[in-house]
């Protein structure tokens, strides 16, 4: 139990650092600059020493709490991930449902983070995110339910066991790509970053500075770690693998998904919110439903 | 009492939604001169319904930029930054090839159409190919009315800074 607790904590911290480094490394590469492993710490220190901005009549309590909630959701999400085939920190028979509720509450948290400063750009970001985040939850649920079908269980442990013969990424090739898009939305990244984007001056974080801003960015990266770990568990059989111990396999697979998500977020252009809404409702939603249908028929 | 300018700011009042005619809150504010999404110096007096622009006045002109700000690579990089491609934009400026997907399709077709210069998508493609375009932005501020915020920012970035300066001067006089 204590070991699992330490494993979750270490994964969250080390994963956040790795995510931050990748996030510096990938865009720097295209312009030929370099970014060492310490770059995230320099950026964090620079943010921390900046003074806090006060807007007029903000909702101070929510403004301070929102980054903490985001971080807490990332931590809860990671705690249902099995590190070995013996168990997870939160060994729940409905692990997928717990992760799903973390996803849904992320939308609420991001909305509140944009609501709290009482300023126009954050509020535009908040409403945009709610409009994009709600429909993207549907493909997410379809994809996760499809992955639970061959296992006949909502427990992530059983989902891992069900992949001992063949991984879900082979059985359901559309699952991981669709789930990656959900991950980009959950972590406010690249083509799905409609909450904190550049055209609204950083959106929900437009009025953030100092420690609050640093914590929000850390929480975003921590959520990327949790998302990658869940994706690695559901589609890449998590801790299963030859020779090496389970946690090592999970870490390697998590890092792989994370690198994929970061590269994608720096390589794909973001369209306008209304165009993206059309893409989600008209393309992604039917596609994920078809995916669920095929997975259901194959599982019969 | 309704309306007025309490504490120095206009009270948010309802007005007709320009898209479907329903009554919707209007929010009026000045944006600029150092809003990160606008060219430096430009101050717009905007009225928004949600994130749809329903009125737009030029209150101060953008600063005059060095001539190299009109270079195709810089113009394209400005649009790429709005699309979340910070790294690709930096790469473009140091002379690398564009490494990104979906840049053409990300812009809605017909957005920011100008006489003889196509729409924003065409101008970006021209800039990415090293060509010169977007040098005449007459009427661009009038065309912002009815656009959503992200579309409006893309339209403003789809012309050269010097053309935008001239268009702003014209809009301010009118």
HADDOCK unambig.tbl for C-alpha pairs under 7 A between the chains (distance, minus, plus):
assign (segid A and resid 27 and name CA) (segid B and resid 86 and name CA) 6.91 0.50 0.50
assign (segid A and resid 27 and name CA) (segid B and resid 87 and name CA) 3.92 0.50 0.50
assign (segid A and resid 27 and name CA) (segid B and resid 88 and name CA) 6.92 0.50 0.50
assign (segid A and resid 28 and name CA) (segid B and resid 87 and name CA) 6.13 0.50 0.50
assign (segid A and resid 30 and name CA) (segid B and resid 87 and name CA) 6.00 0.50 0.50
assign (segid A and resid 30 and name CA) (segid B and resid 88 and name CA) 6.15 0.50 0.50
assign (segid A and resid 30 and name CA) (segid B and resid 91 and name CA) 5.25 0.50 0.50
assign (segid A and resid 31 and name CA) (segid B and resid 87 and name CA) 6.63 0.50 0.50
assign (segid A and resid 31 and name CA) (segid B and resid 90 and name CA) 5.53 0.50 0.50
assign (segid A and resid 31 and name CA) (segid B and resid 91 and name CA) 3.82 0.50 0.50
assign (segid A and resid 31 and name CA) (segid B and resid 94 and name CA) 6.58 0.50 0.50
assign (segid A and resid 124 and name CA) (segid B and resid 51 and name CA) 6.37 0.50 0.50
assign (segid A and resid 190 and name CA) (segid B and resid 84 and name CA) 5.70 0.50 0.50
assign (segid A and resid 197 and name CA) (segid B and resid 84 and name CA) 6.97 0.50 0.50
assign (segid A and resid 198 and name CA) (segid B and resid 37 and name CA) 6.97 0.50 0.50
assign (segid A and resid 198 and name CA) (segid B and resid 82 and name CA) 5.47 0.50 0.50
assign (segid A and resid 198 and name CA) (segid B and resid 84 and name CA) 6.71 0.50 0.50
assign (segid A and resid 199 and name CA) (segid B and resid 37 and name CA) 5.52 0.50 0.50
assign (segid A and resid 199 and name CA) (segid B and resid 82 and name CA) 5.39 0.50 0.50
assign (segid A and resid 199 and name CA) (segid B and resid 150 and name CA) 5.83 0.50 0.50
assign (segid A and resid 199 and name CA) (segid B and resid 153 and name CA) 6.38 0.50 0.50
assign (segid A and resid 200 and name CA) (segid B and resid 37 and name CA) 6.72 0.50 0.50
assign (segid A and resid 201 and name CA) (segid B and resid 36 and name CA) 5.69 0.50 0.50
assign (segid A and resid 201 and name CA) (segid B and resid 37 and name CA) 5.95 0.50 0.50
assign (segid A and resid 266 and name CA) (segid B and resid 85 and name CA) 5.88 0.50 0.50
assign (segid A and resid 266 and name CA) (segid B and resid 87 and name CA) 6.92 0.50 0.50
assign (segid A and resid 267 and name CA) (segid B and resid 85 and name CA) 6.86 0.50 0.50
assign (segid A and resid 267 and name CA) (segid B and resid 99 and name CA) 6.83 0.50 0.50
assign (segid A and resid 267 and name CA) (segid B and resid 100 and name CA) 4.53 0.50 0.50
assign (segid A and resid 267 and name CA) (segid B and resid 101 and name CA) 5.99 0.50 0.50
assign (segid A and resid 268 and name CA) (segid B and resid 100 and name CA) 5.61 0.50 0.50
assign (segid A and resid 268 and name CA) (segid B and resid 101 and name CA) 4.75 0.50 0.50
assign (segid A and resid 268 and name CA) (segid B and resid 102 and name CA) 5.99 0.50 0.50
assign (segid A and resid 269 and name CA) (segid B and resid 83 and name CA) 5.30 0.50 0.50
assign (segid A and resid 269 and name CA) (segid B and resid 84 and name CA) 6.36 0.50 0.50
assign (segid A and resid 269 and name CA) (segid B and resid 85 and name CA) 6.36 0.50 0.50
assign (segid A and resid 269 and name CA) (segid B and resid 100 and name CA) 6.93 0.50 0.50
assign (segid A and resid 269 and name CA) (segid B and resid 101 and name CA) 6.21 0.50 0.50
assign (segid A and resid 269 and name CA) (segid B and resid 102 and name CA) 5.49 0.50 0.50
assign (segid A and resid 269 and name CA) (segid B and resid 103 and name CA) 5.29 0.50 0.50
assign (segid A and resid 269 and name CA) (segid B and resid 106 and name CA) 6.18 0.50 0.50
assign (segid A and resid 270 and name CA) (segid B and resid 83 and name CA) 4.65 0.50 0.50
assign (segid A and resid 270 and name CA) (segid B and resid 84 and name CA) 6.06 0.50 0.50
assign (segid A and resid 270 and name CA) (segid B and resid 106 and name CA) 6.08 0.50 0.50
assign (segid A and resid 271 and name CA) (segid B and resid 83 and name CA) 6.66 0.50 0.50
assign (segid A and resid 271 and name CA) (segid B and resid 106 and name CA) 4.16 0.50 0.50
assign (segid A and resid 271 and name CA) (segid B and resid 107 and name CA) 6.06 0.50 0.50
assign (segid A and resid 272 and name CA) (segid B and resid 150 and name CA) 6.16 0.50 0.50
assign (segid A and resid 272 and name CA) (segid B and resid 151 and name CA) 6.61 0.50 0.50
